[in-house]
Amino acid sequence: MTDHVKLRTDGEGSMVDVTPRVQECVSKSGISNGIVTVFCPGSTGALSTVEYEPGLMKDVPDALKRIAPDELYYAHHETWHDDNGRGHVKATLLGPDISIPFTDGALTLGTWQQICFIECDTRGRDRELVVQIIGE
């Protein structure tokens, strides 16, 4: 089964907890046990799990800035004459998808673990994540 999650981001470094919406997709599917994959079409968005709390909401973007700083030269800017080369680098390192097992219709996440979309682009974006569910 395939579903979608729509969201709006505030731009680079914004993080959105999509766990409740992914759980809703699993519940709607009628599948009890299986795997749900969440995928971000686009090359400047990423998915991960994180403890979705205020400290990490600052720490994760700060760490990504240290990995791909604003002030570096990115050859990508020459290709499209834009400013989001660092966003592509960050998203490439984090990855566009995540797979989570579920049992008895419930995501098998740890106590402090949420599914998080991380915006790596330099501007806010409307995103539509693809949620694909397989199982029995």
N, C-alpha and C positions, 0 to 999 in steps of 0.2 A: 504494500500500500504506500502511496506517496501523498504527502501533505505539504503545506508551506507555513512558514512563520514570517510575518511582516514586522519590520521594526524601523525606527528612525533613530539615527545616532547624532550626537552633538559634534562629531569630528574626531580628529586624531586623539587617541588615548581613551576615548569613551568606551565604557564596558557596560554591556546589557545582560542581565541574568535572564536567560531564555528557558530555564528549567521548567517553570510552570507551563509554558506553552508547548514544550516538547512532551511533557507528561500528558497534557491534554490530547495531543496527537496520538500518543500511544493508547490512551483510554478510548478515544473515538474509533481506533482501528479494530477493536474487538479481539485483538491478538493477545494471548495471555503471557507467553514466554517467547523471547526472541532478542533481536538486536535492533536498535534504532540508530540510524546514521543521520547526522545533521551536516549539511554541506552548504558552504557559502559560494554561490556563483560570483565571480569577480576576483580580482587579484590584489585587492587592498583590504580585505577583511579576513579575520581569523576566528577560530573556535578553540576553546580549551576548557578545562575545569579549573575552578579556583574557589577558595573560600571567599564568597562575595561579601566582603566587609570593608568599611571605610579605609582602613590602613592599606589593604592590598589594592584598593581602587586607586590609590596614589602610587604605591610601590611598583605595580606592574607597568604603567605608562612611563614612570621614571626609569625603570630598568631598560625598557625598550628605547628610550631616548639615548641612553648610554651606549647601546648596541648600534643604533643607527641615528646619530645626531643630526639635528637640523642643519648645522653649518657646514657639513661635508658636501663635496661636489658629488653629484650622482649623474652618470652619463645618460640615464633615462630622461633627464630634463631636456637634453639635446634632441632626443627622438620626437617627443610630443610637445615640447615647449611648455611643460607644466612644472609643478613643484612637488610632486608626490613620489619621487624616487625612493625616499626613505620608507614610505608606506609600503611600497612593493617589497622592499628588503625585509621589513618587519613581518609582513604577512607570509612571506616565503618561509621564514624561519619558524613561525608558529604553526602554519598549516591551515588549509581551508575546511577541514572536516574533523568530526569526532564521532566515534561509535560507542554506544552505551548499551550494555545488556539490560534486560528487564525481566522480572519474574513476577508471576501472578498480577500482571498489568502495572507493576510499579518499577520505576527506574531503580537500578541497584547502585546508587551513588552513596558515598560515604556520608557520615553525619554532617560534615562541614563542607561538602563538595557540591558545587552548582555548575551547570553548563553555562558558559559565558561567551558571548560574542564580543570580540575586541575590534574596534574600528581603528585601522591603521592609515586610512586616507587622511589628507590634510583638511578635509571639509566634511561637514555632516552629510550623511547619505541616507536615502531610503533603501533598505535592504529587504530581500525576500529569500529566506533560507529554505532549502529543500530538505524535507524530513522524510526519510524512507525507512519503512518498518518491515522487517521480515520475521517470521517465526510461526508458532503454532498456537 
